[in-house]
Amino acid sequence: MRTPATLWLCTQPTDMRRSYDGLAAMVRRELGSDPLSGQGFVFVNRRRTQLKCLYFEAGGYCVWSKRLEAGRFGINRTASSPAVALSHTAFEGLIEGLDLVIKKHRKRWHPGVSRALNRV
């Protein structure tokens, strides 16, 4: 799977019978986003045992899914917004069984930040 540059986690439970068109309609209606943008949209069912990722690349839609045989995906459903941005690290952690509760995000270097600003 080619992971899209930007990933969004839908915070509402999703009916996993939905496929390409149903998930794309949900992106438009529930999240107010464009499913053709190349961003990835991650959906989890009510029991948190199934996950689907929808994204668009040259040529058409892609849907990737995972069903857990034991356990649940560790997502927080208390978010007030319909979608939460996911980093690649958080997405991989979600797939591997880690909880997505970040208590504190540590500062990291980013290439666009000037060194002069860091010295002040």
C-alpha positions in Angstrom: 0.0 0.0 0.0 1.3 3.5 -0.9 0.5 5.6 2.1 -1.0 9.0 1.2 0.9 12.1 2.3 -2.0 13.2 4.5 -4.3 10.8 6.5 -7.5 11.6 8.2 -9.3 9.4 10.8 -13.0 9.6 10.8 -14.2 9.8 14.4 -17.7 8.5 13.7 -18.3 4.7 13.5 -18.6 3.5 9.9 -20.6 0.7 8.4 -17.9 -1.6 6.9 -20.3 -2.9 4.2 -19.5 0.4 2.4 -16.9 0.3 -0.3 -15.5 2.8 -2.8 -18.6 4.8 -3.6 -20.1 4.6 -0.1 -16.9 5.7 1.6 -16.3 8.5 -1.0 -19.8 9.8 -0.4 -19.1 9.7 3.4 -15.9 11.7 2.9 -17.9 14.4 1.0 -21.0 14.4 3.3 -19.6 13.8 6.8 -16.1 15.1 6.5 -16.7 17.9 4.0 -13.6 16.9 2.1 -12.8 15.9 -1.5 -12.0 12.1 -1.8 -10.2 12.8 -5.1 -7.6 15.0 -3.3 -5.1 12.2 -2.9 -5.5 12.4 0.9 -6.2 9.2 2.8 -9.3 8.7 4.9 -9.4 6.0 7.6 -12.7 4.5 8.9 -13.3 2.2 11.9 -16.4 0.3 12.7 -18.5 0.7 15.9 -16.9 -2.4 17.6 -13.4 -1.1 16.5 -12.5 -4.5 15.0 -12.4 -3.4 11.4 -10.6 -0.6 9.6 -10.7 0.7 6.0 -8.5 3.3 4.3 -9.8 5.0 1.2 -7.5 7.1 -1.1 -7.4 8.2 -4.7 -4.3 7.8 -6.9 -3.8 8.0 -10.6 -6.2 5.7 -12.2 -8.8 5.3 -9.5 -9.8 4.7 -5.9 -7.9 2.3 -3.6 -9.4 0.7 -0.5 -7.2 -1.1 2.1 -8.8 -3.0 4.9 -7.9 -4.9 8.1 -10.0 -7.0 10.4 -8.7 -8.0 13.8 -9.3 -11.5 15.0 -8.7 -10.5 18.6 -8.6 -7.1 20.3 -9.7 -3.7 19.2 -8.2 -0.7 17.4 -7.2 1.9 20.0 -9.0 5.1 18.8 -10.5 7.8 20.9 -14.2 8.5 19.9 -14.5 11.6 22.1 -13.1 14.0 19.5 -15.5 16.9 18.7 -14.5 17.2 15.1 -15.6 14.7 12.4 -12.0 13.9 11.4 -8.6 14.0 13.1 -5.3 14.2 11.3 -3.1 11.2 11.6 0.7 11.1 11.2 2.2 8.1 9.4 3.6 7.0 12.8 0.1 7.2 14.4 -1.4 5.3 11.5 1.2 2.5 11.7 0.7 2.4 15.5 -3.0 2.1 15.1 -2.6 -0.8 12.7 -0.1 -2.5 15.1 -2.4 -2.2 18.1 -1.2 0.9 19.9 -3.6 3.4 21.5 -3.8 6.8 19.8 -3.7 8.9 22.9 -0.9 11.4 22.8 -0.3 13.1 26.1 2.4 15.5 24.9 3.9 16.0 21.5 7.6 16.7 21.7 9.2 19.4 19.6 11.0 18.2 16.5 13.2 19.8 13.9 11.5 20.7 10.6 13.5 21.7 7.5 11.5 25.0 6.9 12.4 26.5 10.3 15.3 29.0 10.3 18.2 28.4 12.7 18.1 32.1 13.6 14.6 31.6 15.0 15.8 28.7 17.2 18.6 30.9 18.7 16.3 33.7 20.0 
